[in-house]
Amino acid sequence: VWGGSTSTDVAMARSEVSGAGANGIFLGEISNSVRVSLVDTRVGACGQHALHGEEIGSGSITLQDTHFVDSGESGLSLSKSDSVHMSAIGSTIRRAGSHGILMSSVHSSWIELIEVHIEGANQDGISV
């Protein structure tokens, strides 16, 4: 999902994304109201981030029983965004090339992790 959207919903259940040269799931330049829900989903073997959000005005990202594996950079990345609420329950981020979770230039946002395992990140497990 990219460019100029004002309201976007992404929902995936019992799904898999793998082998992307860049990002498994990418959300960019969404001015407001983005909602992402991944349930029992695997995102792996991506060249950059498993899930990357950039320039998001507001919204939520919810992960439940979701697994990010073997990302070239971060498992979950959020940058240049405002008012984004992220929650993850029973999920894993394994073998990220840099950070398990990376939040950069993010304002008025929060992240909630419940039974989340971050393993084998080459830099920080969580970087805010």
Contacts in CASP RR format, 6 or more apart in sequence:
PFRMAT RR
TARGET T0000
AUTHOR 0000-0000-0000
METHOD contacts of the structure
MODEL  1
VWGGSTSTDVAMARSEVSGAGANGIFLGEISNSVRVSLVDTRVGACGQHA
LHGEEIGSGSITLQDTHFVDSGESGLSLSKSDSVHMSAIGSTIRRAGSHG
ILMSSVHSSWIELIEVHIEGANQDGISV
1 8 0 8 1.000
1 10 0 8 1.000
1 26 0 8 1.000
1 27 0 8 1.000
1 28 0 8 1.000
1 30 0 8 1.000
1 34 0 8 1.000
2 26 0 8 1.000
2 27 0 8 1.000
2 28 0 8 1.000
2 29 0 8 1.000
3 28 0 8 1.000
3 29 0 8 1.000
3 30 0 8 1.000
4 29 0 8 1.000
4 30 0 8 1.000
4 31 0 8 1.000
5 29 0 8 1.000
5 30 0 8 1.000
5 31 0 8 1.000
5 34 0 8 1.000
6 30 0 8 1.000
6 31 0 8 1.000
6 32 0 8 1.000
6 33 0 8 1.000
7 32 0 8 1.000
7 33 0 8 1.000
7 34 0 8 1.000
8 27 0 8 1.000
8 30 0 8 1.000
8 33 0 8 1.000
8 34 0 8 1.000
8 35 0 8 1.000
9 34 0 8 1.000
9 35 0 8 1.000
9 36 0 8 1.000
10 25 0 8 1.000
10 27 0 8 1.000
10 34 0 8 1.000
10 35 0 8 1.000
10 36 0 8 1.000
10 37 0 8 1.000
11 36 0 8 1.000
11 37 0 8 1.000
11 38 0 8 1.000
12 37 0 8 1.000
12 38 0 8 1.000
12 39 0 8 1.000
12 41 0 8 1.000
13 38 0 8 1.000
13 39 0 8 1.000
13 40 0 8 1.000
13 41 0 8 1.000
14 39 0 8 1.000
14 40 0 8 1.000
14 41 0 8 1.000
15 38 0 8 1.000
15 40 0 8 1.000
15 41 0 8 1.000
15 42 0 8 1.000
16 41 0 8 1.000
16 42 0 8 1.000
16 43 0 8 1.000
16 44 0 8 1.000
17 24 0 8 1.000
17 25 0 8 1.000
17 41 0 8 1.000
17 42 0 8 1.000
17 43 0 8 1.000
17 44 0 8 1.000
17 46 0 8 1.000
17 50 0 8 1.000
18 42 0 8 1.000
18 43 0 8 1.000
18 44 0 8 1.000
18 45 0 8 1.000
18 46 0 8 1.000
19 44 0 8 1.000
19 45 0 8 1.000
19 46 0 8 1.000
19 47 0 8 1.000
20 45 0 8 1.000
20 46 0 8 1.000
20 47 0 8 1.000
21 46 0 8 1.000
21 47 0 8 1.000
21 48 0 8 1.000
22 46 0 8 1.000
22 47 0 8 1.000
22 48 0 8 1.000
23 46 0 8 1.000
23 47 0 8 1.000
23 48 0 8 1.000
23 49 0 8 1.000
23 50 0 8 1.000
23 51 0 8 1.000
23 52 0 8 1.000
24 43 0 8 1.000
24 44 0 8 1.000
24 46 0 8 1.000
24 49 0 8 1.000
24 50 0 8 1.000
24 51 0 8 1.000
24 52 0 8 1.000
25 36 0 8 1.000
25 38 0 8 1.000
25 43 0 8 1.000
25 50 0 8 1.000
25 51 0 8 1.000
25 52 0 8 1.000
26 49 0 8 1.000
26 51 0 8 1.000
26 52 0 8 1.000
26 53 0 8 1.000
26 54 0 8 1.000
27 34 0 8 1.000
27 36 0 8 1.000
27 51 0 8 1.000
27 52 0 8 1.000
27 53 0 8 1.000
27 54 0 8 1.000
27 56 0 8 1.000
28 53 0 8 1.000
28 54 0 8 1.000
28 55 0 8 1.000
28 56 0 8 1.000
29 54 0 8 1.000
29 55 0 8 1.000
30 55 0 8 1.000
30 56 0 8 1.000
30 57 0 8 1.000
31 57 0 8 1.000
32 57 0 8 1.000
32 58 0 8 1.000
32 59 0 8 1.000
33 58 0 8 1.000
33 59 0 8 1.000
34 56 0 8 1.000
34 57 0 8 1.000
34 58 0 8 1.000
34 59 0 8 1.000
34 60 0 8 1.000
34 61 0 8 1.000
34 84 0 8 1.000
35 59 0 8 1.000
35 60 0 8 1.000
35 62 0 8 1.000
36 51 0 8 1.000
36 60 0 8 1.000
36 61 0 8 1.000
36 62 0 8 1.000
37 62 0 8 1.000
37 64 0 8 1.000
38 51 0 8 1.000
38 62 0 8 1.000
38 63 0 8 1.000
38 64 0 8 1.000
38 66 0 8 1.000
39 64 0 8 1.000
39 65 0 8 1.000
39 66 0 8 1.000
40 64 0 8 1.000
40 65 0 8 1.000
40 66 0 8 1.000
41 66 0 8 1.000
41 67 0 8 1.000
42 66 0 8 1.000
42 67 0 8 1.000
42 69 0 8 1.000
43 50 0 8 1.000
43 51 0 8 1.000
43 66 0 8 1.000
43 67 0 8 1.000
43 68 0 8 1.000
43 69 0 8 1.000
43 71 0 8 1.000
44 50 0 8 1.000
44 68 0 8 1.000
44 69 0 8 1.000
44 70 0 8 1.000
44 71 0 8 1.000
45 69 0 8 1.000
45 70 0 8 1.000
46 70 0 8 1.000
46 71 0 8 1.000
46 72 0 8 1.000
47 71 0 8 1.000
47 72 0 8 1.000
47 73 0 8 1.000
48 71 0 8 1.000
48 72 0 8 1.000
48 73 0 8 1.000
48 74 0 8 1.000
49 71 0 8 1.000
49 72 0 8 1.000
49 73 0 8 1.000
49 74 0 8 1.000
49 75 0 8 1.000
49 76 0 8 1.000
49 77 0 8 1.000
50 68 0 8 1.000
50 69 0 8 1.000
50 71 0 8 1.000
50 74 0 8 1.000
50 75 0 8 1.000
50 76 0 8 1.000
50 93 0 8 1.000
51 61 0 8 1.000
51 68 0 8 1.000
51 75 0 8 1.000
51 76 0 8 1.000
51 77 0 8 1.000
52 74 0 8 1.000
52 77 0 8 1.000
52 78 0 8 1.000
52 79 0 8 1.000
53 77 0 8 1.000
53 78 0 8 1.000
53 79 0 8 1.000
53 81 0 8 1.000
54 78 0 8 1.000
54 79 0 8 1.000
54 80 0 8 1.000
54 81 0 8 1.000
55 79 0 8 1.000
55 80 0 8 1.000
55 81 0 8 1.000
56 78 0 8 1.000
56 81 0 8 1.000
56 82 0 8 1.000
56 84 0 8 1.000
57 81 0 8 1.000
57 82 0 8 1.000
57 83 0 8 1.000
57 84 0 8 1.000
58 82 0 8 1.000
58 83 0 8 1.000
58 84 0 8 1.000
59 83 0 8 1.000
59 84 0 8 1.000
59 85 0 8 1.000
60 84 0 8 1.000
60 85 0 8 1.000
60 86 0 8 1.000
60 87 0 8 1.000
61 76 0 8 1.000
61 78 0 8 1.000
61 84 0 8 1.000
61 85 0 8 1.000
61 86 0 8 1.000
61 87 0 8 1.000
62 86 0 8 1.000
62 87 0 8 1.000
62 88 0 8 1.000
63 76 0 8 1.000
63 86 0 8 1.000
63 87 0 8 1.000
63 88 0 8 1.000
63 89 0 8 1.000
63 91 0 8 1.000
64 88 0 8 1.000
64 89 0 8 1.000
64 90 0 8 1.000
64 91 0 8 1.000
65 89 0 8 1.000
65 90 0 8 1.000
65 91 0 8 1.000
66 88 0 8 1.000
66 91 0 8 1.000
67 91 0 8 1.000
67 92 0 8 1.000
67 93 0 8 1.000
67 94 0 8 1.000
68 75 0 8 1.000
68 76 0 8 1.000
68 91 0 8 1.000
68 92 0 8 1.000
68 93 0 8 1.000
68 94 0 8 1.000
68 96 0 8 1.000
68 100 0 8 1.000
69 92 0 8 1.000
69 93 0 8 1.000
69 94 0 8 1.000
69 95 0 8 1.000
70 94 0 8 1.000
70 95 0 8 1.000
71 95 0 8 1.000
71 96 0 8 1.000
71 97 0 8 1.000
72 96 0 8 1.000
72 97 0 8 1.000
72 98 0 8 1.000
73 96 0 8 1.000
73 97 0 8 1.000
73 98 0 8 1.000
73 99 0 8 1.000
73 102 0 8 1.000
74 96 0 8 1.000
74 97 0 8 1.000
74 98 0 8 1.000
74 99 0 8 1.000
74 100 0 8 1.000
74 101 0 8 1.000
74 102 0 8 1.000
75 93 0 8 1.000
75 96 0 8 1.000
75 99 0 8 1.000
75 100 0 8 1.000
75 101 0 8 1.000
75 102 0 8 1.000
76 86 0 8 1.000
76 88 0 8 1.000
76 93 0 8 1.000
76 100 0 8 1.000
76 101 0 8 1.000
76 102 0 8 1.000
77 99 0 8 1.000
77 101 0 8 1.000
77 102 0 8 1.000
77 103 0 8 1.000
77 104 0 8 1.000
78 84 0 8 1.000
78 86 0 8 1.000
78 102 0 8 1.000
78 103 0 8 1.000
78 104 0 8 1.000
78 106 0 8 1.000
78 109 0 8 1.000
79 102 0 8 1.000
79 103 0 8 1.000
79 104 0 8 1.000
79 105 0 8 1.000
79 106 0 8 1.000
80 104 0 8 1.000
80 105 0 8 1.000
80 106 0 8 1.000
81 105 0 8 1.000
81 106 0 8 1.000
81 107 0 8 1.000
81 109 0 8 1.000
82 106 0 8 1.000
82 107 0 8 1.000
82 108 0 8 1.000
82 109 0 8 1.000
83 107 0 8 1.000
83 108 0 8 1.000
83 109 0 8 1.000
84 106 0 8 1.000
84 109 0 8 1.000
85 109 0 8 1.000
85 110 0 8 1.000
85 111 0 8 1.000
85 112 0 8 1.000
86 109 0 8 1.000
86 110 0 8 1.000
86 111 0 8 1.000
86 112 0 8 1.000
87 111 0 8 1.000
87 112 0 8 1.000
87 113 0 8 1.000
87 114 0 8 1.000
88 111 0 8 1.000
88 112 0 8 1.000
88 113 0 8 1.000
88 114 0 8 1.000
88 116 0 8 1.000
89 114 0 8 1.000
89 115 0 8 1.000
89 116 0 8 1.000
90 114 0 8 1.000
90 115 0 8 1.000
90 116 0 8 1.000
90 117 0 8 1.000
91 115 0 8 1.000
91 116 0 8 1.000
91 117 0 8 1.000
92 116 0 8 1.000
92 117 0 8 1.000
92 118 0 8 1.000
92 119 0 8 1.000
93 100 0 8 1.000
93 101 0 8 1.000
93 116 0 8 1.000
93 117 0 8 1.000
93 118 0 8 1.000
93 119 0 8 1.000
93 121 0 8 1.000
93 125 0 8 1.000
94 117 0 8 1.000
94 118 0 8 1.000
94 119 0 8 1.000
94 120 0 8 1.000
95 119 0 8 1.000
95 120 0 8 1.000
95 121 0 8 1.000
96 118 0 8 1.000
96 120 0 8 1.000
96 121 0 8 1.000
96 122 0 8 1.000
96 125 0 8 1.000
97 121 0 8 1.000
97 122 0 8 1.000
97 123 0 8 1.000
98 121 0 8 1.000
98 122 0 8 1.000
98 123 0 8 1.000
98 124 0 8 1.000
99 121 0 8 1.000
99 123 0 8 1.000
99 124 0 8 1.000
99 125 0 8 1.000
99 126 0 8 1.000
99 127 0 8 1.000
100 118 0 8 1.000
100 121 0 8 1.000
100 124 0 8 1.000
100 125 0 8 1.000
100 126 0 8 1.000
100 127 0 8 1.000
101 111 0 8 1.000
101 118 0 8 1.000
101 125 0 8 1.000
101 126 0 8 1.000
101 127 0 8 1.000
102 124 0 8 1.000
102 127 0 8 1.000
103 109 0 8 1.000
103 111 0 8 1.000
103 127 0 8 1.000
103 128 0 8 1.000
104 127 0 8 1.000
106 128 0 8 1.000
111 128 0 8 1.000
118 125 0 8 1.000
118 126 0 8 1.000
END
